[in-house]
Amino acid sequence: MVKEYNPLVSICIPTYNGAKYIEEAIHSALNQTYSNIEIIISDDNSQDSTLEIFRRIMSNTQIPFYIYNHIPSGIGANWNNCVKKANGKFIKFLFQDDILFDNCIEMMITLALKGQNVGLVYCKRKILYDSTDLEHHKWIKDCGILHKSWIDFEVKSGIEKGRKYLKNYSLLNEPPNKIGEPPAVLLNKSCFEKVGYFDEELKQTLDFEYWYRVMKYYDIGFIDEELVAFRLHKDQATYVNNKNMTNEYSRLMNNLYRTIFWQLNLNRQWKLFKSQSKTGTIFRYLKRKLV
């Protein structure tokens, strides 16, 4: 197979009222050492100066820069719209609050091209947070260094079979997202043709539910270096959704049952089977009666 060593990378930025941090985010994208990029903006009808900032920056760069208006219908729909508008062979998400370090895409694309079947490359991230906020400290303790959350699976820089991740019995242990947020990930666009798009009905779990689907068919690359900065603050969509979160556990478990059941550890298969199947419902009923 002939490799394309300078593929176009689409930096996808879904936005909504992001004026506070968006200029810093955009400049981090434009300052990449990897030159073959385009900027894709999908905006959910921002009411602040987000679009004005985009247009000002757009007029001063030669990098292809596209702005698309999107009818608000959830964060997943906006993410998916970005991907559908992208022209690149690879997708690099950047959220309006976050920052790409200058060599981020260059390092990720280099690793992605080292394998024949790499669908996803991820990296460590630097956390930007309010040191006086106790909730931030708890979040960092729980989710700050994700690749060390696996049990009996040492994640190192390089490429690994996605199914090895799925087979690990700690896959769904806390934190269930052991890859990271979309800005910490580079995706081969072929993933969306193979496994579909983000589940727009999910609000808090749509990213790692998607990573699991990718793992079923693709190899996974990891870079043991901070290449992005992920910002914690009370206005971000993740924080707001968490505060107003409806129970999406049932849909998530149903998705996993349908898509990756046979790739899971036997213990995880049994637990998922009991939670989802009619036989599992009968089993739980009988168990309660017998106890």
C-alpha positions, 0 to 999 in steps of 0.5 A: 500500500502506497503511503500518503506522507503529507495528508490533509488534516482537518482541524475541526472546531465546533463552537457556541459562544466561545469568544472568551477563549477562541482566539487563543485556540485558533492561533494554536491551530494556525501555528502548527508545524505541520502545514497541510491543514484546513480549519473547519468551524461549525457554529451553533448560532453563537450570540457573542463575538465568536463569528466576528473573531473568526472572520477577522482571523480568516482574513489574515491567513492563507490557510484554508478556513471554512465557517459553517452555521449549524442549527443547534441540536446538541454537541454530538450533532455539531461534532458530526457536522464538523466531520461531514464538512471536512475535506481531510484524510485525518480529523483533529478536533479542537474545542473552543476552550483548548489549545494545540501545542505547536508540534501536536499534529506533526507528531500525531500524523507521524505516528498515524502513518507508521501503521497500516491500520491506525484509526486513532492516535491520542496523547497526554494532555495538560490540564488548565484549571482554577487552583482554588476550585476543589471540584477541579482538583478532584477531577484532575485526581480522577481523570488527569493521567488517563493512560495509567488507569488501566489494570494489567495493561501498560500503555506505552508510546507506539501502536497497539491493537485496538482489540487489546484495549477492549479485551482488558477487564478494566475497560469500563472501570472509572474513569471509563474514558481512558483515551481522553477528550476529542482534542487529545485525539487524531482520527483517520476519517475512514473511521466514520465510514466504517463505524459511523458518527458520534451518537447524538443522543449521548451527552457525556459519554459520546466520545469514549463510546466512539473510541470503543467502536473504533478500537473494534476495527483499528489499531490505536496509537499513543504518544506519551507527551502532552500535546494539547491543553484541556481547559476546565471551567464552569462555562464549558459544555462538559461541565454544564452537561454534567450538572444537568445530566439525564441518565444516559447509562441505559443507552450507553450500555445498549450501544456497547451490547450491540457493537463490541460485546464479542470483543470484551473480556468474558467477565464484562460480557457476562455483566453486559449480558445480564444488564441488557438481554431478556435472559439477563432480566429473568436471571436477575429476577430469579436471583432476587427471588432466591436470595 
